[in-house]
Amino acid sequence: MNIADIATQDYIEVDVGTRMGKVRSTFEDGNPKGIIVTDDGDYEGVISERELLQSHVEDDAKVAALTKPSRSTPSPKVDRQEDIRETARVLVESNAKVAPVFEHDDLWGVISDDAILEAVLENLDALTVEDIYTADPVTLQEDDGVGKAINHLREHGISRLPVLNENGYLTGVITTHDIADFVIRENHTTTTGDRVGDSQRLLDVPAYDIMNSPVSTTTLDTTAEEAVKTMLDNDYAGLMVTPEDDDQTVIGVITKTDVLRALTFTEEEHMDVQITNVSLLDTITRESIVQSIENVSDKYADMQVLHVHVRFKEHKEKLRGTPLIHCQVRLRTNKGQVAGTGEGYGAENAFRVALDKLERNVLEVKGITSDEEYRGQLLRKLNEL
């Protein structure tokens, strides 16, 4: 199936000369997944709510200030006849909710994550939440400030944070949209009247004051179809995952992005690799990353790699203009999950450090398995005595 029938020409468009204040108001009023930016009618890029939250561009500045190459991540482009699986991969790797759709090199419309999920909804009953959710989520305490929430969202490249009370029980959730909405609203009120100059204190507002509660949850044995339907029906981007008999203890998160990532899994002979923030690749290519991971996985013949997720994250620190990059390589295999992380200046250096740790962890799994097999052989022989 391709995206020709599910892409849409119904989208919000702004010119590069539009004030950023108007763009922020558009997100507040309409909650779009992204806004298409054009320059005299020519496609220029996409602005997401997350980019707005992470930027420090003033309201009086023009949209062009956010779409400059030095400030923004190149947005993905897909052809109107593109396959759904490949489109899902492009959205996930670009950390995007919406992508421009082109036909004969002309901007035709947009494709969103919701459109893809609605198209494949009936096919998701074969997967469960346990197959695709993210375990051990990053959390906040109720009295943690908004500033800490923003730092967590930026640092971990995520869109939602479960909020826990002093007993560790789930009481709410804060999303990127919640913070953007709060900041936009409060920035407006602090520009007039007695609260002028008070905006610095916004970062100290406790999570409890802006979190959503109660929280919509799901369980590990719920089908992906049911979870996605809940998200689509309620306009949620994700759900908290809890044990079946305890909806106060959060054990993970499942998001629309997790489901899109699952759509990229294949049963083909070649290794299925997904890269998040692919735009950070500098002196290393996607092909060399795949080949390097295949070389590591081949050292353990009994380990079948089902899916690989390589995630790059840029830090502010730089060395002679090259940013410090954090890299995580995670393998989903028939022997469980194996991962390696590392940091370095530039994506290639970070990947090599992560790959080295991954290799050591793969060999450790291989050694443990060999020990268990040897132990089993001994036990069988003892039972024969």
For each residue, the residues with C-beta under 8 A, 3 or more apart:
1: 83 84 119 120
2: 5 80 81 82 83 84
3: 6 7 78 80 81 82 83 84 87 101 111 115 116
4: 7 80 81
5: 2
6: 3 84 111 115 116 118 119
7: 3 4 80 101 108 109 110 111 115
8: 11 109 110 111 112 115
9: 108 109 110
10: 109
11: 8 32 35 36 98 109 110
12: 26 30 32 35 36
13: 35 36 37 38
14: 18 22 23 26 35 36 37 38 47 63
15: 18 37 38 39 40 63
16: 37 38 39 44 62 63 64 67
17: 62 63 64
18: 14 15 22 23 62 63
19: 22 23 59 60 61 62 63
20: 23 24 57 58 59 60 61 62 63 65 66
21: 24 25 59 60
22: 14 18 19 25 26
23: 14 18 19 20 26 27 35 47 52 63
24: 20 21 27 28 52 59 180 184
25: 21 22 28 29 184
26: 12 14 22 23 29 30 32 35
27: 23 24 30 31 32 35 49 52 180 184
28: 24 25 31 180 181 184 185
29: 25 26
30: 12 26 27
31: 27 28 177 235
32: 11 12 26 27 35 98
33: 48 49 97 98 112 113 114
34: 46 47 48 49 96 97 98 110
35: 11 12 13 14 23 26 27 32 46 47
36: 11 12 13 14 43 46 100 107 110
37: 13 14 15 16 43 44 45 46 47 63 67
38: 13 14 15 16 41 42 43 44 107
39: 15 16 42 44 64
40: 15
41: 38
42: 38 39
43: 36 37 38 100 102 107
44: 16 37 38 39 67
45: 37 67 72 74 75
46: 34 35 36 37 75 96 98 99 100
47: 14 23 34 35 37 51 52 63 66 67 72
48: 33 34 51 52 96 97 98
49: 27 33 34 52 53 176 177 180
50: 53 54 95 153 159 176
51: 47 48 54 55 66 72 73
52: 23 24 27 47 48 49 55 66 180
53: 49 50 150 153 176 179 180 183
54: 50 51 154
55: 51 52 66 71
56:
57: 20 61 65 66 71
58: 20 61
59: 19 20 21 24 187
60: 19 20 21
61: 19 20 57 58 65 66
62: 16 17 18 19 20 65
63: 14 15 16 17 18 19 20 23 37 47 66 67
64: 16 17 39 67 68
65: 20 57 61 62 68 71
66: 20 47 51 52 55 57 61 63 71 72
67: 16 37 44 45 47 63 64 71 72
68: 64 65 71 72
69: 72 74
70:
71: 55 57 65 66 67 68
72: 45 47 51 66 67 68 69 75
73: 51 94 95 277 279
74: 45 69 94 279
75: 45 46 72 94 96 99 100
76: 90 91 93 94 96 99 100
77: 99 100 102
78: 3 82 86 87 90 99 100 101 102 111
79: 82 101 102 103
80: 2 3 4 7 101 102 103 108 109
81: 2 3 4
82: 2 3 78 79 86 87 90
83: 1 2 3 86 87
84: 1 2 3 6 87 88 116 119 120 263
85: 88 89 263 264 266
86: 78 82 83 89 90
87: 3 78 82 83 84 90 91 99 111 116
88: 84 85 91 92 116 260 261 263 264
89: 85 86 92 93 264 274
90: 76 78 82 86 87 93 94 96 99
91: 76 87 88 94 96 97 98 99 111 113 116 257 260
92: 88 89 95 257 260 261 264 274 276
93: 76 89 90 274 275 276 277 278
94: 73 74 75 76 90 91 99 278 279
95: 50 73 92 157 276 277
96: 34 46 48 75 76 90 91 99
97: 33 34 48 91 112 113 237 256
98: 11 32 33 34 46 48 91 110 111 112 113
99: 46 75 76 77 78 87 90 91 94 96 110 111
100: 36 43 46 75 76 77 78 107 109 110
101: 3 7 78 79 80 107 108 109 110 111
102: 43 77 78 79 80 105 106 107 108
103: 79 80 106 108
104:
105: 102
106: 102 103
107: 36 38 43 100 101 102
108: 7 9 80 101 102 103
109: 7 8 9 10 11 80 100 101
110: 7 8 9 11 34 36 98 99 100 101
111: 3 6 7 8 78 87 91 98 99 101 115 116
112: 8 33 97 98 115 116
113: 33 91 97 98 116 117 256 257 260
114: 33 117 118 232 256
115: 3 6 7 8 111 112 118 119
116: 3 6 84 87 88 91 111 112 113 119 120 260 263
117: 113 114 120 121 228 231 232 256 259 260
118: 6 114 115 121 232
119: 1 6 84 115 116
120: 1 84 116 117 123 124 263
121: 117 118 124 225 228 229 232
122: 125 225
123: 120 126
124: 120 121 127 223 224 225 228 259
125: 122 223 224 225
126: 123
127: 124 131 132 223 224 225 262
128: 131 132 220 221 222 223 224
129: 132 133 218 219 220 221 222 223 224 227 241 254
130: 133 220 221
131: 127 128 224 262
132: 127 128 129 224 254 258 259 261 262
133: 129 130 220 241 252 253 254 258
134: 137 252 253 254 255 258
135: 251 252
136: 251 252
137: 134 161 162 240 250 252 253
138: 152 156 158 161
139: 161 162 163 164 250
140: 144 148 149 152 161 162 163 164 174 207
141: 144 163 164 165 166 207
142: 163 164 165 166 171 172 206 207 208 211
143: 206 207 208
144: 140 141 148 149 206 207
145: 148 149 203 204 205 206 207
146: 149 150 179 182 183 202 203 204 205 206 207 210
147: 150 151 203 204
148: 140 144 145 151 152 207
149: 140 144 145 146 152 153 161 174 179 207
150: 53 146 147 153 154 179 203
151: 147 148 154 155
152: 138 140 148 149 155 156 158 161
153: 50 53 149 150 156 157 158 159 161 176 179
154: 54 150 151 157
155: 151 152 313
156: 138 152 153 313
157: 95 153 154 276 277 311 313
158: 138 152 153 161
159: 50 153 175 176 237 238 255 257
160: 173 174 175 176 237 238 253 255
161: 137 138 139 140 149 152 153 158 173 174 175 207
162: 137 139 140 170 172 173 215 240 250 253
163: 139 140 141 142 170 171 172 173 174 207 208 211 213
164: 139 140 141 142 167 168 169 170 171 250
165: 141 142 168 169 171
166: 141 142
167: 164
168: 164 165 249
169: 164 165 248 249
170: 162 163 164 215 217 240 242 247 248 249 250
171: 142 163 164 165 208 211 213 215
172: 142 162 163 207 208 211 212 213 214 215
173: 160 161 162 163 211 212 213 215 240
174: 140 149 160 161 163 178 179 207 210 211 212
175: 159 160 161 178 179 212 237 238
176: 49 50 53 153 159 160 179 180
177: 31 49 180 181 237
178: 174 175 181 182 210 211 212
179: 53 146 149 150 153 174 175 176 182 183 210
180: 24 27 28 49 52 53 176 177 183 184
181: 28 177 178 184 185
182: 146 178 179 185 186 202 205 210
183: 53 146 179 180 186 187 202
184: 24 25 27 28 180 181 187 188
185: 28 181 182 188 189
186: 182 183 189 190 199 202
187: 59 183 184 190 191 199 202
188: 184 185 191
189: 185 186 192 193 195
190: 186 187 195 196 197 198 199 202
191: 187 188 196
192: 189 195 196
193: 189 196
194:
195: 189 190 192 198
196: 190 191 192 193
197: 190 200
198: 190 195 201 202
199: 186 187 190 202
200: 197 203
201: 198 204 205
202: 146 182 183 186 187 190 198 199 205
203: 145 146 147 150 200
204: 145 146 147 201
205: 145 146 182 201 202 209 210
206: 142 143 144 145 146 209
207: 140 141 142 143 144 145 146 148 149 161 163 172 174 210 211
208: 142 143 163 171 172 211
209: 205 206
210: 146 174 178 179 182 205 207
211: 142 163 171 172 173 174 178 207 208
212: 172 173 174 175 178 215
213: 163 171 172 173
214: 172
215: 162 170 171 172 173 212 240
216: 230 234 236 239 240
217: 170 239 240 241 242 247 250
218: 129 222 226 227 230 239 240 241 242 254
219: 129 222 241 242 243 244
220: 128 129 130 133 241 243 244 251
221: 128 129 130 244
222: 128 129 218 219 226 227
223: 124 125 127 128 129 226 227
224: 124 125 127 128 129 131 132 227 228 259 262
225: 121 122 124 125 127 228 229
226: 218 222 223 229 230
227: 129 218 222 223 224 230 231 239 254 259
228: 117 121 124 224 225 231 232 256 259
229: 121 225 226 232 233
230: 216 218 226 227 233 234 236 239
231: 117 227 228 234 235 236 237 238 239 256
232: 114 117 118 121 228 229 235
233: 229 230
234: 216 230 231
235: 31 231 232
236: 216 230 231 239
237: 97 159 160 175 177 231 255 256
238: 159 160 175 231 253 254 255 256 258
239: 216 217 218 227 230 231 236 253 254 255
240: 137 162 170 173 215 216 217 218 250 252 253
241: 129 133 217 218 219 220 250 251 252 253 254
242: 170 217 218 219 246 247 248 249 250 251
243: 219 220 246 249 251
244: 219 220 221
245:
246: 242 243 249
247: 170 217 242
248: 169 170 242
249: 168 169 170 242 243 246
250: 137 139 162 164 170 217 240 241 242 253
251: 135 136 220 241 242 243
252: 133 134 135 136 137 240 241
253: 133 134 137 160 162 238 239 240 241 250 258
254: 129 132 133 134 218 227 238 239 241 258 259
255: 134 159 160 237 238 239 258 259
256: 97 113 114 117 228 231 237 238 259 260
257: 91 92 113 159 260 261
258: 132 133 134 238 253 254 255 261 262
259: 117 124 132 224 227 228 254 255 256 262 263
260: 88 91 92 113 116 117 256 257 263 264
261: 88 92 132 257 258 264 265 274 307 309
262: 127 131 132 224 258 259 265
263: 84 85 88 116 120 259 260
264: 85 88 89 92 260 261 272 274 307
265: 261 262 272 306 307
266: 85 270 272
267:
268: 272
269:
270: 266
271: 290 293 294 297 305 308
272: 264 265 266 268 306 307 308
273: 286 289 290 293 307 308 309 310
274: 89 92 93 261 264 307 308 309 310
275: 93 278 281 286 289 310 311 312
276: 92 93 95 157 309 310 311 312
277: 73 93 95 157 280 311 312 313 314
278: 93 94 275 281 286 312
279: 73 74 94
280: 277 312 314 323 325 347
281: 275 278 284 285 286 289 312 347
282: 322 346 347 348
283: 346 347 348
284: 281 288 289 347 348 351
285: 281 288 289
286: 273 275 278 281 289 290
287: 290 291
288: 284 285 291 292
289: 273 275 281 284 285 286 292 293 310 351
290: 271 273 286 287 293 294 308
291: 287 288 294 295
292: 288 289 295 296 351 355
293: 271 273 289 290 296 297 305 308 310 329 331 355 358
294: 271 290 291 297 298
295: 291 292 298 299
296: 292 293 299 355 358 359 362
297: 271 293 294 300 303 305 331 333 362
298: 294 295 301
299: 295 296 359 362 363 366
300: 297 303 335 362 363 365 366
301: 298
302: 335 366 369
303: 297 300 333 334 335 338 362 365 366
304: 333 334 335
305: 271 293 297 308 331 332 333
306: 265 272 332 333 334
307: 261 264 265 272 273 274 331 332
308: 271 272 273 274 290 293 305 329 330 331 332
309: 261 273 274 276 328 329 330 332
310: 273 274 275 276 289 293 327 328 329 330 351
311: 157 275 276 277 327 328 330
312: 275 276 277 278 280 281 325 326 327 347 350 351
313: 155 156 157 277 325 326 327
314: 277 280 323 324 325 326
315: 323 324 325 326 343
316: 323 324
317: 323 324
318: 321 322 323 324 345
319: 322 324 345
320:
321: 318
322: 282 318 319 345 346
323: 280 314 315 316 317 318 345 346
324: 314 315 316 317 318 319 343 344 345
325: 280 312 313 314 315 343 344 345 346 347 349 350
326: 312 313 314 315 341 342 343 350
327: 310 311 312 313 341 342 343 344 347 350 351 353 354
328: 309 310 311 339 340 341 354
329: 293 308 309 310 339 340 341 351 354 355 358
330: 308 309 310 311 337 338 339
331: 293 297 305 307 308 337 338 339 358 362
332: 305 306 307 308 309 337
333: 297 303 304 305 306 336 337 338
334: 303 304 306
335: 300 302 303 304 338 365 369
336: 333 365
337: 330 331 332 333
338: 303 330 331 333 335 358 361 362 365
339: 328 329 330 331 358 361
340: 328 329 354 355 356 357 358 359 360 361
341: 326 327 328 329 354 357
342: 326 327 350 351 352 353 354 355 356 357
343: 315 324 325 326 327 350 353
344: 324 325 327 348 349 350 351 352 353
345: 318 319 322 323 324 325 349 350
346: 282 283 322 323 325 349 350
347: 280 281 282 283 284 312 325 327 350 351
348: 282 283 284 344 351 352
349: 325 344 345 346 352 353
350: 312 325 326 327 342 343 344 345 346 347 353 354
351: 284 289 292 310 312 327 329 342 344 347 348 354 355
352: 342 344 348 349 355 356
353: 327 342 343 344 349 350 356 357
354: 327 328 329 340 341 342 350 351 357 358
355: 292 293 296 329 340 342 351 352 358 359
356: 340 342 352 353 359 360
357: 340 341 342 353 354 360 361
358: 293 296 329 331 338 339 340 354 355 361 362
359: 296 299 340 355 356 362 363
360: 340 356 357 363 364
361: 338 339 340 357 358 364 365
362: 296 297 299 300 303 331 338 358 359 365 366
363: 299 300 359 360 366 367
364: 360 361 367 368
365: 300 303 335 336 338 361 362 368 369
366: 299 300 302 303 362 363 369 370
367: 363 364 370 371
368: 364 365 371 372
369: 302 335 365 366 372 373
370: 366 367 373 374
371: 367 368 374 375
372: 368 369 375 376
373: 369 370 376 377
374: 370 371 377 378
375: 371 372 378 379
376: 372 373 379 380
377: 373 374 380 381
378: 374 375 381 382
379: 375 376 382 383
380: 376 377 383 384
381: 377 378 384 385
382: 378 379 385
383: 379 380
384: 380 381
385: 381 382
